[in-house]
Amino acid sequence: MAKKRPEPRLHRFQPLRRASKWPVWADVTARLGLAFALIGVVILVHWLDRGGLIDHYDGHVSFLDVVYFTMISVTTTGFGDIAPISDRSRLIESVIVTPIRIAVLFIFVGTAYSFVIKRTWEKWRMARIQAELTNHIVVLGFGISGSEAVKELIARDTDPACIVVIDGNPARIAAAEDLGCNVLEGDASNDETLLDVRIANAQTVLVSAGRDDSSILIVLTVRHLAPDVPISVVIRAKDNELLARQAGANNVINPVAFTGLLLAGSAQGVHVAEYMADLASVTGKVQLNERAVHPEEVGRSIDQLATGGRGLRVYRGGHPYGFWEPEAQSLQSGDLIVEVIRCDPE
C-alpha cells in the first residue's frame, strides 16, 4: 500500500531583528529607578510634613500611613481617609507632589508605550522592511570569515542596514546585531529561512558555514531559490572547489590556497605578500575594484579609465582578457573591468 504523503507544514514567518541602541534591561532599570526615586522624595516630604495630615481612622499618622498616603496620592486614587489639612500641606501637595505625580504617571505611561506599543510597532516595521528587502547583501554564517567580511563591507561604506546575517549560533547573531546588521537566527540551508530574507532579491550572497559540506548544501539551496543572484563561498578543501562551482557558486574562495599564494609570493620578494594584503583591504593605500564600463570609456583602452585607476582585466561575455591583450585595447558597452584604485585617505 502506498504511503500517505505528509501534510505540508505551515511556514511560520520569522521577522528580522536589529539591535536597539538602549538595552531592554537598562531601559527598564532606569525608568523604574527614576519612578521609585520620585516616590521616595514624596514619602520624605510627607513624613517631614506629617503634622499637616489627618488620619480619619485613628487620628495618628504613622510612617506606614505616610507610605500608604503617598502611594494613593501618586496614583491619584485618593480614598479620603488621610488628607492634608494645613495650608502648608496643601501648598506642598500643589507645588511639589502634583508635579512629581504627573512625572511618575508619564514614566509609567512612557514605559507602557515603549514596551508594548513601540516594540509592537518596531516589530511590524521590521516585518515591512523585510517584506520589501531588495538589493541587500546576505551573509550566511557569521564565523571568522563571515564576520571579517561584514566588517570589511562596513569599512567600505556599506550600510549595515543593507546587510542580513543568518546564523544558528545566538552569540554570533548577537555580535552581528551589535554591528547594526539585520539578523535572523536559523538554519541557512533551510528553504523557509532563506525565503524569509527574500534571497531572490539579494544583491549578492556570501556563504561561510565553517564546513565544506554545509557550505555546499547552502549554495545548492540558494541557487535553487535564487537562480540569478551571485554567490561567493569559502571552501577549505581543494577537492571541494569543483563541487561548490557545480552547486552554483560564482566565486569559490579557498583561504588555505590563498595563504599558500601569499607565502609563495613572499619567497619571491618581501613586499609581494604585503601588497596583496593591501589590495584586499580597504585600510590599505590601494584597492581592487570591479565595475561596469562607463559610457565615456567605450572605445578607449583599459589604460585610459575615467576613474584614474589602473585597469588589470576586462570581462567580456564571461571571458577574461588581460590588459596586454588586443580585446582590452577597445572597451565595449557591457564590459566588466577589474582595476586598482587609490584608497582615499581619511
C-alpha positions as CSV (number, residue, x, y, z in Angstrom):
1,M,0.0,0.0,0.0
2,A,1.4,3.4,-0.9
3,K,2.5,5.6,1.9
4,K,0.3,8.6,2.7
5,R,2.2,11.8,1.9
6,P,2.7,14.0,5.0
7,E,0.7,17.2,5.0
8,P,2.8,20.3,4.3
9,R,4.0,22.1,7.4
10,L,2.7,25.6,7.9
11,H,5.5,28.1,7.4
12,R,6.0,30.5,10.4
13,F,7.3,33.8,9.2
14,Q,10.4,34.9,11.1
15,P,10.8,38.7,11.4
16,L,14.3,40.2,11.2
17,R,15.9,41.8,14.2
18,R,18.1,44.8,14.5
19,A,20.0,45.9,17.6
20,S,18.4,48.5,19.9
21,K,20.7,51.4,20.9
22,W,19.4,51.1,24.5
23,P,19.2,47.5,26.1
24,V,15.9,46.5,27.4
25,W,17.1,45.7,30.9
26,A,18.9,49.1,31.1
27,D,15.7,50.9,29.9
28,V,13.5,49.2,32.5
29,T,16.0,49.7,35.3
30,A,16.4,53.4,34.5
31,R,12.7,54.0,34.3
32,L,11.8,52.2,37.5
33,G,14.7,53.7,39.3
34,L,13.6,57.2,38.4
35,A,10.0,56.4,39.3
36,F,10.8,55.0,42.7
37,A,13.3,57.8,43.4
38,L,10.5,60.3,42.9
39,I,8.1,58.3,45.0
40,G,10.8,58.3,47.7
41,V,11.0,62.1,47.6
42,V,7.2,62.3,48.1
43,I,7.4,59.9,51.0
44,L,10.2,62.1,52.6
45,V,8.2,65.3,52.1
46,H,5.0,63.8,53.5
47,W,6.9,62.4,56.5
48,L,8.5,65.7,57.3
49,D,5.1,67.4,57.0
50,R,3.1,64.7,58.7
51,G,1.8,67.2,61.2
52,G,-0.3,68.8,58.4
53,L,-2.0,65.4,57.6
54,I,-5.0,63.9,59.4
55,D,-5.9,60.2,59.6
56,H,-9.7,60.0,59.9
57,Y,-9.4,56.3,61.1
58,D,-7.3,56.6,64.3
59,G,-6.1,60.3,64.3
60,H,-2.5,59.2,64.3
61,V,-0.2,59.4,61.2
62,S,2.5,56.8,61.3
63,F,5.2,56.1,58.7
64,L,3.1,53.3,57.2
65,D,0.3,55.8,56.9
66,V,2.7,58.2,55.1
67,V,3.8,55.5,52.7
68,Y,0.1,54.5,52.1
69,F,-1.0,58.1,51.6
70,T,1.9,58.7,49.2
71,M,1.1,55.7,47.0
72,I,-2.6,56.5,46.7
73,S,-1.7,60.1,46.2
74,V,0.8,59.4,43.4
75,T,-1.6,57.0,41.7
76,T,-4.4,59.6,42.0
77,T,-6.6,57.1,43.8
78,G,-7.4,59.2,46.8
79,F,-9.8,57.4,49.3
80,G,-10.0,60.4,51.5
81,D,-9.1,58.5,54.8
82,I,-5.9,60.5,55.0
83,A,-5.9,64.2,53.8
84,P,-3.9,67.4,54.1
85,I,-5.5,69.9,56.5
86,S,-2.9,72.7,57.0
87,D,-2.3,75.4,54.4
88,R,1.4,74.3,54.2
89,S,0.5,70.7,53.5
90,R,-1.9,71.8,50.8
91,L,0.7,74.0,49.3
92,I,3.2,71.1,49.3
93,E,0.6,68.9,47.6
94,S,0.1,71.6,44.9
95,V,3.6,72.7,44.3
96,I,5.8,69.6,45.0
97,V,3.7,66.5,45.0
98,T,1.4,67.2,42.0
99,P,4.3,67.8,39.5
100,I,6.0,64.6,40.8
101,R,2.7,62.7,40.5
102,I,2.5,63.8,36.8
103,A,6.1,62.9,36.2
104,V,5.6,59.4,37.7
105,L,2.5,58.9,35.5
106,F,4.4,60.0,32.5
107,I,7.2,57.5,33.3
108,F,4.7,54.6,33.6
109,V,2.8,55.6,30.5
110,G,6.0,56.0,28.6
111,T,7.2,52.6,29.8
112,A,3.9,51.0,28.6
113,Y,4.3,52.8,25.3
114,S,7.9,51.7,24.9
115,F,7.4,48.1,25.8
116,V,4.0,47.5,24.3
117,I,3.1,50.0,21.6
118,K,6.6,51.0,20.4
119,R,8.0,47.5,20.3
120,T,5.0,46.1,18.6
121,W,5.3,48.9,16.1
122,E,9.0,48.2,15.7
123,K,8.3,44.5,15.1
124,W,5.7,45.4,12.5
125,R,8.1,47.9,10.9
126,M,10.9,45.4,10.6
127,A,8.5,42.9,9.1
128,R,7.5,45.5,6.5
129,I,11.2,46.2,5.8
130,Q,11.8,42.5,5.5
131,A,8.9,42.1,3.1
132,E,10.4,44.8,0.8
133,L,14.1,43.7,1.1
134,T,15.9,44.2,-2.2
135,N,19.5,44.7,-3.3
136,H,20.7,43.6,0.1
137,I,23.8,41.5,1.0
138,V,23.0,38.2,2.7
139,V,25.8,36.7,4.8
140,L,25.2,33.0,5.6
141,G,27.4,32.1,8.5
142,F,29.0,34.6,10.9
143,G,32.2,32.8,11.9
144,I,35.7,34.1,11.4
145,S,35.4,34.6,7.7
146,G,31.8,35.8,7.7
147,S,32.4,38.4,10.5
148,E,35.6,39.7,8.8
149,A,33.7,40.0,5.5
150,V,30.9,42.1,7.2
151,K,33.4,44.3,9.0
152,E,35.2,44.9,5.7
153,L,32.0,45.7,3.9
154,I,31.1,48.2,6.6
155,A,34.6,49.7,6.4
156,R,33.9,50.1,2.6
157,D,30.9,52.3,3.5
158,T,28.2,49.6,3.1
159,D,25.2,50.5,5.3
160,P,24.9,47.7,8.0
161,A,21.1,48.1,7.5
162,C,21.6,46.6,4.0
163,I,23.3,43.5,5.4
164,V,21.4,40.5,6.5
165,V,23.2,37.8,8.6
166,I,21.8,34.3,9.2
167,D,23.5,32.0,11.7
168,G,22.3,29.3,14.1
169,N,24.6,30.5,17.0
170,P,23.0,33.0,19.3
171,A,26.3,34.5,20.3
172,R,27.3,35.1,16.7
173,I,23.9,36.6,16.0
174,A,24.3,39.0,18.9
175,A,27.7,40.0,17.5
176,A,26.3,40.8,14.1
177,E,23.4,42.7,15.7
178,D,25.9,44.8,17.6
179,L,27.4,45.9,14.3
180,G,24.0,47.2,13.2
181,C,23.1,44.3,10.8
182,N,19.7,42.8,10.3
183,V,19.9,39.3,11.8
184,L,17.9,36.1,11.7
185,E,18.8,33.1,13.9
186,G,18.2,29.9,11.9
187,D,19.4,27.3,9.5
188,A,20.9,28.9,6.4
189,S,20.3,25.7,4.4
190,N,16.6,25.8,5.1
191,D,14.3,27.0,2.3
192,E,12.0,28.8,4.6
193,T,14.8,30.7,6.4
194,L,16.2,31.9,3.0
195,L,12.7,32.9,1.8
196,D,12.2,35.0,4.9
197,V,15.2,37.2,3.9
198,R,14.0,37.5,0.3
199,I,17.1,35.7,-1.1
200,A,15.9,36.1,-4.7
201,N,16.1,39.9,-4.3
202,A,19.6,40.0,-2.9
203,Q,22.5,41.8,-4.4
204,T,24.9,39.1,-3.5
205,V,25.2,36.1,-1.1
206,L,28.3,35.3,0.9
207,V,28.5,31.8,2.3
208,S,30.9,30.7,5.1
209,A,29.3,27.9,7.1
210,G,32.6,26.7,8.6
211,R,32.3,23.2,7.0
212,D,32.6,22.5,3.3
213,D,29.7,20.1,3.2
214,S,27.4,22.6,4.9
215,S,28.6,25.4,2.7
216,I,28.0,23.4,-0.5
217,L,24.5,22.4,0.7
218,I,23.7,26.1,1.4
219,V,25.0,27.1,-2.1
220,L,22.7,24.4,-3.6
221,T,19.7,25.7,-1.7
222,V,20.4,29.4,-2.5
223,R,20.9,28.6,-6.2
224,H,17.6,26.7,-6.3
225,L,15.8,29.7,-4.7
226,A,17.7,32.5,-6.5
227,P,19.0,31.4,-9.9
228,D,20.4,34.8,-10.8
229,V,22.0,36.0,-7.6
230,P,25.8,36.0,-7.4
231,I,27.1,33.6,-4.7
232,S,30.6,33.6,-3.1
233,V,31.6,30.7,-0.9
234,V,34.5,29.8,1.3
235,I,35.8,26.3,0.7
236,R,38.8,24.9,2.6
237,A,39.5,21.6,0.8
238,K,40.7,22.0,-2.8
239,D,38.8,18.8,-3.8
240,N,35.6,20.5,-2.9
241,E,36.1,23.6,-5.0
242,L,34.7,21.9,-8.2
243,L,31.7,20.7,-6.2
244,A,31.0,24.2,-4.9
245,R,31.1,25.5,-8.5
246,Q,28.8,22.7,-9.7
247,A,26.4,23.6,-6.9
248,G,26.1,27.1,-8.3
249,A,28.8,29.3,-6.7
250,N,30.1,32.1,-8.9
251,N,33.2,32.6,-6.7
252,V,35.0,30.0,-4.7
253,I,37.5,31.3,-2.1
254,N,40.0,28.9,-0.6
255,P,41.7,30.6,2.4
256,V,44.3,27.8,2.6
257,A,45.2,28.2,-1.1
258,F,45.3,32.0,-0.7
259,T,47.6,31.7,2.2
260,G,49.9,29.5,0.1
261,L,49.9,32.2,-2.6
262,L,50.9,34.8,0.0
263,L,53.7,32.5,1.3
264,A,54.9,31.8,-2.3
265,G,54.8,35.5,-3.1
266,S,56.8,36.4,-0.1
267,A,59.5,33.9,-1.1
268,Q,59.9,35.9,-4.4
269,G,60.0,39.3,-2.6
270,V,59.5,40.6,0.9
271,H,56.8,43.1,-0.3
272,V,54.7,40.9,-2.5
273,A,52.5,39.5,0.3
274,E,52.2,42.9,1.9
275,Y,50.9,44.4,-1.4
276,M,48.4,41.5,-1.9
277,A,47.0,42.1,1.5
278,D,46.9,45.8,0.8
279,L,44.8,45.1,-2.3
280,A,42.4,43.0,-0.4
281,S,41.6,45.5,2.4
282,V,40.0,48.9,2.4
283,T,42.5,50.1,5.0
284,G,45.4,49.9,2.6
285,K,46.6,52.5,0.1
286,V,45.2,50.8,-2.9
287,Q,42.1,48.6,-3.5
288,L,40.8,46.2,-6.1
289,N,37.6,47.3,-7.7
290,E,35.2,45.6,-10.1
291,R,32.7,47.7,-12.0
292,A,30.9,48.0,-15.3
293,V,32.5,50.1,-18.0
294,H,31.4,53.8,-18.1
295,P,29.7,55.2,-21.2
296,E,32.5,57.7,-21.7
297,E,35.1,54.8,-21.6
298,V,33.6,52.9,-24.5
299,G,36.2,52.7,-27.3
300,R,39.0,53.6,-25.0
301,S,41.9,51.4,-23.9
302,I,41.9,49.8,-20.5
303,D,44.8,52.2,-19.7
304,Q,42.5,55.2,-20.1
305,L,39.9,54.7,-17.4
306,A,37.8,57.7,-16.3
307,T,38.4,56.8,-12.6
308,G,42.2,57.2,-13.0
309,G,42.6,53.6,-11.9
310,R,45.0,51.0,-13.3
311,G,43.0,48.6,-15.4
312,L,44.1,44.9,-15.0
313,R,41.4,42.8,-16.7
314,V,38.3,43.0,-18.8
315,Y,35.5,40.5,-18.7
316,R,33.5,40.3,-21.9
317,G,30.9,37.6,-22.5
318,G,32.2,35.7,-19.5
319,H,35.8,35.6,-20.8
320,P,38.7,37.4,-19.1
321,Y,41.2,39.5,-21.1
322,G,44.4,40.9,-19.6
323,F,45.5,44.5,-20.1
324,W,48.1,43.3,-22.7
325,E,45.6,41.5,-24.9
326,P,44.0,43.2,-28.0
327,E,40.5,42.9,-26.6
328,A,41.4,45.2,-23.7
329,Q,42.6,48.0,-26.1
330,S,39.0,48.9,-27.1
331,L,36.4,48.7,-24.3
332,Q,32.8,47.8,-25.2
333,S,29.5,48.5,-23.6
334,G,28.6,45.7,-21.2
335,D,32.3,45.0,-20.3
336,L,33.3,44.5,-16.6
337,I,36.5,46.0,-15.5
338,V,38.8,45.0,-12.7
339,E,41.0,47.9,-11.7
340,V,43.3,49.0,-9.0
341,I,42.2,52.3,-7.4
342,R,43.7,54.6,-4.8
343,C,42.0,54.5,-1.4
344,D,41.1,58.0,-0.3
345,P,42.9,58.9,2.9
346,E,40.7,59.7,6.0
